[in-house]
Amino acid sequence: MAAAEEPVEVAPNPRVFITNINRGQVSSPMVAGVIQSLHADLAHGFVMAESGPYLDAGRNRAVANALTHDSWEWLLFVDSDIEFTPEHIRVLLAPYTSGSLSPELHPIMGGVYINPFGDEGVPGEEEGSDRIGPVVYEWITRDDLPGLEHIPTPTYRRLARKSLAALPGFGPALPTHPDVVEVACVGTGFLALHRSFLLTMQATYPAPLPWFDEPVHLGV
């Protein structure tokens, strides 16, 4: 008689609501990723929101729409040109499903994706072109911004792949995960936000901009 095999524990699928902000055009690979995620029982809803001249207005409408549904725990923003599969969602949220990170303590997780930008990234650290890099930023202080010369002003600078890879993890005071680093800003191209965080912001900041508002920095 063969011994019974030990049961294998499988982490449950994260419950995700996917949203996309666009101006009337989306890529076929992005739509395919959404359909595959719905079939894989990862996505528990999907909505598109039209983007006008003020992008954050569309993002706020998308969050408000998603919160009318109660079947999800993570809201995932996906840009129209992002190609992804259900496995990318599982990898993005693996630190939570494995118990390494708590969504209450670390409610924002962004996936690394590469895009061309002319936004003064870390000079000399990009491979091939200083205009191509991850959509991840660090806070810096400059005194040469137009109209603010000689006035130290907080602003941001895009991190290069090299500098992003060199960042330490969360450190000994917080749970660690080999693929997670802490950054100041991250783009919304593949960005997961926990429901509890969104509800807290909704209770803290007034409409119509409780979640996204570009001028906000360090709570001011």
N, C-alpha and C positions, 0 to 999 in steps of 0.2 A: 504494500500500500504506500503510495507516495504521500509525503508530508504536504500539508496544505501550505500554499504560498502565503507569505506575509502580505497583508493588504497594503497597497501603495496609496499614500495620501496625495491627492491631486489638488492643487490650489484652485479655488473657484474662480470662474471668469469674473473679472471686474465688470460692473454694470455701467456702461458708457452711453452717453447721449452725444452724438456727433453734430456739430454745426459748422456751416461754411458761409463766409461773407464774400460776396462776389459782385461784379458789375455786369452780370449777364453772360459770363463765360466761365466754364469749368472744364477741366481736362477729363478725358475718358478714364485714365488710370485712377484718378481720385474717386470718381463715381464707382468704379469697380471695387475699390477698397471699401467704400461704404456698404455696397451690396454684400460683399463677402463677409463683412463684420456683422451685418444683420443676420445672415444665414448661420454664422458661427456662434450666435447667441451672445455676442459681445456688445453690439450696439442695440440699445433699447429705445432708439428713436433717432431721427435725423431731420434737420431743418436747415433751409437756406435762408439767408437774410440779404436783402439788397443793400449795397454800400453806396452812399451818396458822397458828397464832397467832404463830409466829416466822418471818417472811418469809425471813430469810437461810438457814434450814434448807432450804427448798425450792429456793433458788438454788444452794446447794451440791450438793444431790442432782441438779439439772439439769446442772451442770458435770461431775460425776462420771459421769453417764449418757452425756453427749456424748463424753467422753474414751474411752469403750469403742469408739468408732468412729474410724477413721483416714482418712476420706475428705475431711476438711475442714481449712481453715487458720484460719478465723474463726468464733467462736461469737457468734451474734447474739441478744441478748435482745430480745423484742418484747412489750410490754404488751398485755393483752386488748382494750383500747379504741383501739389504734393502727391507723390505716388507712394502708397502704403498698402500693407496687408494686415489681416487680423493679428499676425504674429508680432508686428511692430507695436501694436497696442499692448499686447501681453508683455513685451519686453519693457515698454515705457513704464508700465504700472507694476512690474514684477517686484520692485522693492517693497510695495505695499502688500501684495498678495502673499509674499513670502514672510511678512512680518518684520522685515528689516527697518522699515520706516512707518511712522504713524501719520495718517492723513490729517489728524487734528494738529499735529506739530509741524508738519511739512506738507501743506495742502496744494502746492503748485509743483508740477513736474513738466519740463519742456524737453522735447526730443531735439537732438542736434540735426540741423539741416543746413545746406550750403546755398548761398545766394550771392549774386553780385551786388555790391554796394559801393557808393562813393562817399562814405561817411567817416573818413579819417580813422580807419582801424589802426591797431598797433603796427607801426611802420616796420617794414623789413622782416616780418615774421610769417607772411603768407607764402604758400608755395605757388609759384607761377604768376600770380597777380595779386597786388595789394587790394584789389577791388572784389575779391572773392573770399568769402569766409563764413563761419557759422553765425547765426543770428542770435548772438549772445553778447552782453555788454557789461562793462564795469563802470562804476562812478568815478569820475575824476573832477578836479577843480582847475578851471582855466581863468586867466585874467586878460584874454585877448579876444573874447567874443565880440562881434560887431555891436556897438552901442554900449558895451559893458567893459571897455578897455580899462585895465588897471583895477577892476573890481573882481575879486575872487568869486567865481560863480560855479555852482555844481552843474555838471553836465555828464554825458556818457560817451564812451568810446567802445567801438566794437572790438571784441577779443578775437585774435587770430587763432587758427587751429592749434598752433604751437603753444601759445600762452594758455589756451583753454585746457589742453592736455596736461600742462604743468601745474594746474591748480590742485591743491590738496582736497581731500574729501571733507566731510563735515567735522572731522576732528574727534578727539577722545571724549568730548563733553556731549556729543550727540551720536545717535546710531550711525553706523558707517555702512556704506555699500560701495563695492569697487567701481561701479560705473556712474556714480552720482557725485557731482560737485556743486558747491553753492556759488551762485552768481548774483549780480545786482539786478540785471534785466534780461529777459528772454523774449523772443518773438512769439507770435501767436500761430505760426505756421503749423505746429504740431504740439499744442499746449493743452495739458490736462489740469483742470481746476476742480477741487473737491467741493461737493455740494455744501458742506458745513461752512466752508470759507465764504462762498457766495452769499449764503444766508446772513452771515455775520456782517459782511460788507453792506448788504441791503438794509440791515438794521442800523448801520452806522452812518452811511452817506445818503443824502437825499436824492430823489429823482430829479432830473432824468439821467444822471450820470453816476450811479452808485458803484459801478464796477470798473469802467474804463473812462479815463479823463487824462489826456496827455500832459496838462500842466502839473499834475500832482507829483510831488517828489518828497520822499521821507515824511509823508503824511501832511504836508503843507499845501 
